[in-house]
Amino acid sequence: MSEALLYSFRRCPYAMRARMALRYAEVAVRIVEVSLKAKPADMLALSPKGTVPVLSVGGRVIDESLAIMQWALAQHDPDDWLLDGDPAVLALIAENDQNFKHHLNRYKYAERYPQHPMEHYRAEGEVFLQTLENLLTERRCLLADHLSLADVALAPFVRQFAHVDREWFASTPYTRLQTWLQRFVESPLFVAVMAKP
């Protein structure tokens, strides 16, 4: 297989999760850090929609983060991140990507959505935080006692939500979720993909 090329933006949660899956699957990949204000013509030629991440490998272009993760795990999944194809994995990711991300955007950029105060959007996002807290009642990770695709796909977004107001997040009753997130951001995998080039 020819070397894979990933167009990425370090702080983008979608790009983060793609980088983690590629690293976990031990895919040799060259990462091109993209300036979102000056997107490279090569990337736009591959994916005209102009969003990261974009993976080019073996003549194929994959420009959705979840599809990149699934492609990577199809190459190598030593710790069973796919949980033997458990449908709960993709269902939880869909809930994150469709509903939680919607509320996260409004909470993080509340000034762009003046219809409601920031606290309203935060409360809507908290419904999902409570779901995750409940999942962590009996296990270390969301759907198993080890990391799965769901943990890695969701963590960058939960981290973003927590960082809007760190003091508030630290004061919440989501203590298991706080521990899960802290363990995640301190993990060698996350630290490695967040290192500045």
C-alpha positions as CSV (number, residue, x, y, z in Angstrom):
1,M,0.0,0.0,0.0
2,S,1.3,3.5,-0.9
3,E,1.8,5.9,2.0
4,A,-1.5,7.3,3.3
5,L,-1.9,11.1,3.4
6,L,-4.1,12.8,5.9
7,Y,-5.1,16.4,5.7
8,S,-5.8,17.4,9.3
9,F,-6.3,20.3,11.7
10,R,-4.8,19.7,15.1
11,R,-7.7,21.1,17.2
12,C,-10.6,19.8,15.1
13,P,-12.4,17.0,17.0
14,Y,-13.2,15.1,13.8
15,A,-9.6,15.2,12.8
16,M,-8.5,14.2,16.3
17,R,-10.5,11.0,16.2
18,A,-9.3,10.1,12.7
19,R,-5.7,10.6,13.8
20,M,-6.2,8.4,16.9
21,A,-7.7,5.5,14.9
22,L,-5.0,5.7,12.3
23,R,-2.3,5.6,15.0
24,Y,-4.0,2.8,16.9
25,A,-4.3,0.8,13.7
26,E,-0.6,1.4,13.0
27,V,-1.3,2.9,9.6
28,A,1.8,4.7,8.2
29,V,0.4,8.1,7.4
30,R,1.9,11.5,6.5
31,I,-0.1,14.2,8.2
32,V,-0.5,17.6,6.5
33,E,-1.6,20.3,9.0
34,V,-4.1,22.5,7.2
35,S,-4.8,26.2,7.7
36,L,-8.5,26.6,7.6
37,K,-8.1,30.1,6.2
38,A,-5.9,28.9,3.4
39,K,-6.9,25.3,2.5
40,P,-4.4,23.6,0.2
41,A,-5.5,23.2,-3.4
42,D,-4.4,19.5,-3.3
43,M,-6.9,18.8,-0.5
44,L,-9.7,20.7,-2.3
45,A,-9.0,18.7,-5.5
46,L,-9.5,15.5,-3.5
47,S,-12.5,16.7,-1.5
48,P,-14.2,19.9,-2.8
49,K,-16.3,20.3,0.4
50,G,-13.1,21.5,2.1
51,T,-13.5,20.1,5.5
52,V,-10.9,18.0,7.5
53,P,-10.0,15.3,7.9
54,V,-9.4,14.0,4.4
55,L,-7.5,10.7,3.9
56,S,-5.9,9.8,0.6
57,V,-4.7,6.2,0.4
58,G,-4.2,3.7,-2.4
59,G,-6.1,5.9,-4.9
60,R,-9.0,6.2,-2.6
61,V,-10.3,9.4,-0.9
62,I,-12.2,9.2,2.4
63,D,-13.4,12.5,3.7
64,E,-15.6,11.6,6.7
65,S,-13.9,11.1,10.1
66,L,-16.0,8.1,11.1
67,A,-15.4,6.4,7.7
68,I,-11.6,7.0,8.1
69,M,-11.8,5.4,11.6
70,Q,-13.7,2.4,10.2
71,W,-11.2,2.0,7.3
72,A,-8.3,2.1,9.8
73,L,-9.9,-0.5,12.0
74,A,-10.5,-2.7,9.0
75,Q,-6.7,-2.7,8.5
76,H,-5.9,-3.6,12.1
77,D,-8.0,-3.7,15.3
78,P,-5.9,-5.5,17.9
79,D,-7.9,-4.5,21.0
80,D,-11.4,-5.0,19.4
81,W,-12.5,-1.3,19.3
82,L,-15.4,-2.5,17.1
83,L,-16.6,-4.7,19.9
84,D,-17.4,-7.6,17.5
85,G,-19.7,-5.3,15.5
86,D,-22.0,-4.4,18.4
87,P,-24.6,-2.0,17.0
88,A,-24.5,0.1,20.2
89,V,-21.1,1.5,19.0
90,L,-22.5,3.2,15.9
91,A,-25.7,4.1,17.6
92,L,-23.9,6.0,20.3
93,I,-21.6,7.7,17.8
94,A,-24.7,8.8,15.8
95,E,-26.3,10.3,18.9
96,N,-23.1,12.3,19.5
97,D,-22.6,13.4,15.9
98,Q,-26.2,14.4,15.2
99,N,-27.7,15.6,18.5
100,F,-24.9,16.3,21.0
101,K,-22.8,18.2,18.4
102,H,-25.8,20.4,17.6
103,H,-26.1,21.4,21.2
104,L,-22.3,21.7,21.6
105,N,-22.1,24.2,18.8
106,R,-24.8,26.4,20.3
107,Y,-23.3,26.2,23.8
108,K,-19.8,27.0,22.6
109,Y,-20.8,29.8,20.3
110,A,-23.9,31.0,22.2
111,E,-23.4,34.6,21.0
112,R,-24.2,33.3,17.4
113,Y,-27.5,31.9,18.7
114,P,-29.1,34.7,20.7
115,Q,-32.5,33.0,20.8
116,H,-31.6,31.4,24.1
117,P,-29.0,32.0,26.8
118,M,-25.9,29.8,26.9
119,E,-27.2,27.9,29.9
120,H,-30.2,26.7,27.8
121,Y,-27.8,25.1,25.2
122,R,-25.7,23.6,28.0
123,A,-28.7,22.0,29.6
124,E,-29.7,20.4,26.3
125,G,-26.1,19.0,25.9
126,E,-26.2,17.7,29.5
127,V,-28.9,15.2,28.5
128,F,-26.2,13.3,26.6
129,L,-23.6,13.8,29.4
130,Q,-26.0,12.1,31.7
131,T,-26.4,9.2,29.2
132,L,-22.6,8.8,29.2
133,E,-22.4,9.0,33.0
134,N,-25.0,6.3,33.2
135,L,-23.0,4.1,30.8
136,L,-19.9,4.4,33.0
137,T,-21.7,3.2,36.1
138,E,-20.6,-0.4,35.7
139,R,-17.5,-0.2,33.5
140,R,-14.4,1.9,32.8
141,C,-15.3,2.8,29.3
142,L,-18.6,3.6,27.6
143,L,-19.5,0.2,26.2
144,A,-16.8,-2.1,27.5
145,D,-14.0,-2.3,30.1
146,H,-11.6,-1.2,27.4
147,L,-11.6,1.6,24.8
148,S,-13.9,1.1,21.9
149,L,-14.5,3.1,18.7
150,A,-17.3,4.9,20.6
151,D,-15.0,6.3,23.3
152,V,-12.5,7.5,20.8
153,A,-15.1,9.0,18.5
154,L,-16.9,10.8,21.4
155,A,-14.1,12.0,23.7
156,P,-12.9,15.0,21.5
157,F,-16.4,16.4,21.6
158,V,-17.0,15.8,25.3
159,R,-13.6,17.5,25.9
160,Q,-14.7,20.5,23.8
161,F,-18.0,20.7,25.8
162,A,-16.1,20.5,29.1
163,H,-13.6,23.2,28.0
164,V,-16.3,25.8,27.4
165,D,-16.5,26.3,31.2
166,R,-14.0,24.1,32.9
167,E,-15.1,25.2,36.4
168,W,-18.7,24.4,35.7
169,F,-17.8,21.0,34.3
170,A,-15.6,20.2,37.3
171,S,-18.5,21.1,39.6
172,T,-21.0,18.8,38.0
173,P,-22.2,15.5,39.4
174,Y,-20.8,13.7,36.3
175,T,-17.9,12.3,38.3
176,R,-17.4,9.1,36.3
177,L,-17.5,11.1,33.1
178,Q,-14.9,13.5,34.5
179,T,-12.6,10.5,35.4
180,W,-13.2,8.9,31.9
181,L,-12.3,12.2,30.2
182,Q,-9.2,12.8,32.3
183,R,-7.9,9.3,31.7
184,F,-8.5,9.8,28.0
185,V,-6.7,13.1,27.6
186,E,-3.8,11.8,29.6
187,S,-3.6,8.6,27.5
188,P,-0.5,8.0,25.4
189,L,-2.7,7.8,22.3
190,F,-4.3,11.2,22.7
191,V,-1.1,12.8,23.9
192,A,0.7,11.5,20.8
193,V,-1.8,12.7,18.2
194,M,-2.0,16.1,19.9
195,A,1.7,16.8,19.9
196,K,2.5,19.9,17.9
197,P,4.5,19.0,14.7
